[in-house]
Amino acid sequence: MLSAPSGAGKSSLVRRLVKRVPDLEFSVSATTRAPRLGERDGVEYHFLDRAAFEAMIRAGELLEHAAVHGNLYGTPREAVRRELERGRDVLLEIDVQGARQVLLHEPAAKLVFLMPPSRQILEARLRGRGLDAEESIVRRLDEAAREVSAVDFYHHVVVNDDLEVALEELAAVVLALRQTPRCLERRVREIQSSFGVAPEEPGECPP
């Protein structure tokens, strides 16, 4: 799961990361917010009205959901389950509230926090993209302060000072998480068997 304050560059990095790392599937979230210019339903988000979103909540169809900046966001449960059953890793682009919810139900999930280099740089990025009114920018900066205070809850941190460097670091995190005894359990057991030995104790993916 990847969390970041609004404007930290999360969406740009997610698009590049999915192209960079094999067998990594992006989980398309549902939201009640209006599409931005160039966004497509089912690609960046599943764009729903509030009634449809609330119906999904009542039906238990969301792995997590939260209200952010006056809009609702959530992760469709079935799509995640389907990709995991195919043997693919699933990347959730998710806020701090949602990350906490998912970890309660999926304790093996790994959390990565993407930080901006500073508040000043984050504010400059928010203003530079020209998408938000002044009131919205102030609200997003206030929310960013709360989000960065939760970074110790996460397993890994990447600072997006340079987009290409941050991409390399995120890819390294994903690949490292795949190289643990439990995540490679079948292959590890085959190799152990070739030596005629049994594992001393079950391995677990470290935090």
BATIVO-710821 format. One record per residue (C-alpha): residue in three letters; x, y, z. Coordinates in steps of 0.25 Angstrom, whole numbers, padded with zeros to 4 digits, always signed. Last residue first. Example, Ala and Ser with C-alpha at 12.3 -4.5 7.8 and 13.67 -1.06 7.14 Angstrom:
SER+0055-0004+0029 ALA+0049-0018+0031 
//
This chain:
PRO+0032-0023+0035 PRO+0038-0036+0032 CYS+0031-0047+0023 GLU+0030-0059+0032 GLY+0038-0072+0032 PRO+0033-0085+0038 GLU+0043-0092+0047 GLU+0056-0101+0045 PRO+0052-0104+0030 ALA+0055-0118+0025 VAL+0068-0123+0019 GLY+0071-0133+0008 PHE+0079-0123+0000 SER+0069-0123-0012 SER+0058-0122-0001 GLN+0063-0109+0003 ILE+0063-0104-0011 GLU+0049-0108-0013 ARG+0045-0102+0000 VAL+0051-0089-0004 ARG+0044-0088-0017 ARG+0030-0091-0010 GLU+0033-0081+0001 LEU+0037-0069-0007 CYS+0028-0059+0000 ARG+0031-0067+0013 PRO+0046-0067+0012 THR+0047-0053+0008 GLN+0051-0048-0006 ARG+0037-0042-0011 LEU+0038-0030-0001 ALA+0052-0027-0007 LEU+0046-0025-0021 VAL+0035-0016-0015 VAL+0045-0007-0007 ALA+0054-0006-0019 ALA+0043-0002-0028 LEU+0040+0009-0019 GLU+0054+0014-0018 GLU+0056+0014-0033 LEU+0043+0022-0034 ALA+0048+0032-0023 VAL+0061+0034-0031 GLU+0053+0037-0044 LEU+0044+0046-0037 ASP+0054+0054-0030 ASP+0051+0060-0016 ASN+0040+0049-0014 VAL+0044+0044+0000 VAL+0042+0029+0001 VAL+0038+0022+0015 HIS+0036+0008+0018 HIS+0028+0000+0029 TYR+0018+0010+0032 PHE+0012+0014+0046 ASP+0024+0023+0048 VAL+0019+0032+0036 ALA+0007+0036+0044 SER+0011+0051+0046 VAL+0013+0052+0031 GLU-0002+0050+0030 ARG-0007+0060+0040 ALA+0002+0071+0033 ALA-0003+0067+0020 GLU-0017+0069+0024 ASP-0014+0084+0028 LEU-0007+0085+0014 ARG-0019+0079+0007 ARG-0028+0089+0014 VAL-0020+0101+0011 ILE-0019+0097-0004 SER-0035+0095-0004 GLU-0037+0109+0001 GLU-0028+0114-0009 ALA-0035+0108-0020 ASP-0029+0095-0026 LEU-0025+0089-0039 GLY-0014+0099-0044 ARG-0002+0089-0043 GLY+0007+0099-0038 ARG+0000+0103-0026 LEU+0000+0088-0021 ARG+0014+0087-0025 ALA+0018+0100-0018 GLU+0011+0095-0005 LEU+0018+0082-0005 ILE+0031+0089-0007 GLN+0029+0098+0005 ARG+0024+0086+0014 SER+0037+0079+0011 PRO+0043+0068+0003 PRO+0030+0062+0000 MET+0028+0048+0007 LEU+0023+0035+0001 PHE+0019+0025+0011 VAL+0020+0010+0009 LEU+0011+0000+0016 LYS+0012-0015+0015 ALA+0000-0025+0016 ALA+0002-0037+0024 PRO-0008-0032+0035 GLU-0019-0032+0024 HIS-0032-0029+0032 LEU-0026-0019+0042 LEU-0016-0015+0032 VAL-0027-0011+0022 GLN-0033-0001+0032 ARG-0020+0006+0036 ALA-0017+0008+0021 GLY-0030+0014+0019 GLN-0029+0024+0029 VAL-0015+0028+0024 ASP-0019+0029+0010 ILE-0018+0019-0001 GLU-0012+0016-0014 LEU-0013+0001-0013 LEU-0003-0008-0021 VAL-0006-0022-0023 ASP+0004-0033-0024 ARG+0000-0044-0035 GLY-0002-0059-0032 ARG-0015-0060-0040 GLU-0022-0061-0027 LEU-0016-0048-0022 GLU-0022-0042-0035 ARG-0036-0047-0032 ARG-0036-0043-0017 VAL-0032-0029-0020 ALA-0043-0028-0031 GLU-0053-0034-0021 ARG-0051-0024-0009 PRO-0053-0011-0017 THR-0044+0000-0010 GLY-0050+0013-0005 TYR-0051+0028-0006 LEU-0062+0037-0002 ASN-0061+0052-0004 GLY-0061+0064+0005 HIS-0046+0066+0006 VAL-0044+0051+0009 ALA-0055+0042+0014 ALA-0051+0028+0016 HIS-0053+0013+0011 GLU-0047+0000+0013 LEU-0048-0014+0006 LEU-0060-0009+0000 GLU-0072-0019-0004 GLY-0078-0020+0009 ALA-0092-0018+0004 ARG-0095-0006+0012 ILE-0082+0000+0007 MET-0085-0003-0007 ALA-0098+0004-0006 GLU-0091+0016+0000 PHE-0083+0017-0013 ALA-0095+0016-0022 ALA-0103+0027-0014 ARG-0091+0036-0014 ASP-0089+0036-0029 LEU-0078+0027-0034 PHE-0065+0029-0042 HIS-0057+0017-0042 TYR-0043+0023-0042 GLU-0030+0025-0050 VAL-0034+0015-0061 GLY-0049+0010-0058 ASP-0054+0024-0062 ARG-0044+0032-0069 GLU-0036+0044-0064 GLY-0032+0054-0075 LEU-0037+0066-0068 ARG-0041+0063-0054 PRO-0052+0053-0051 ALA-0062+0058-0040 ARG-0061+0052-0026 THR-0069+0041-0021 THR-0058+0031-0022 ALA-0055+0016-0025 SER-0041+0011-0025 VAL-0033+0004-0036 SER-0024-0006-0030 PHE-0011-0005-0038 GLU-0005-0019-0042 LEU+0010-0023-0040 ASP+0014-0035-0048 PRO+0026-0029-0054 VAL+0031-0015-0048 ARG+0034-0004-0057 LYS+0021-0001-0063 VAL+0014-0002-0050 LEU+0024+0007-0044 ARG+0022+0018-0054 ARG+0007+0019-0052 VAL+0009+0019-0037 LEU+0020+0029-0037 SER+0011+0039-0045 SER+0000+0037-0036 LYS+0008+0038-0023 GLY+0014+0052-0027 ALA+0014+0058-0013 GLY+0002+0067-0017 SER-0008+0061-0008 PRO-0001+0055+0004 ALA+0005+0041+0002 SER+0001+0026+0004 LEU+0005+0014-0003 MET+0000+0000+0000 
//
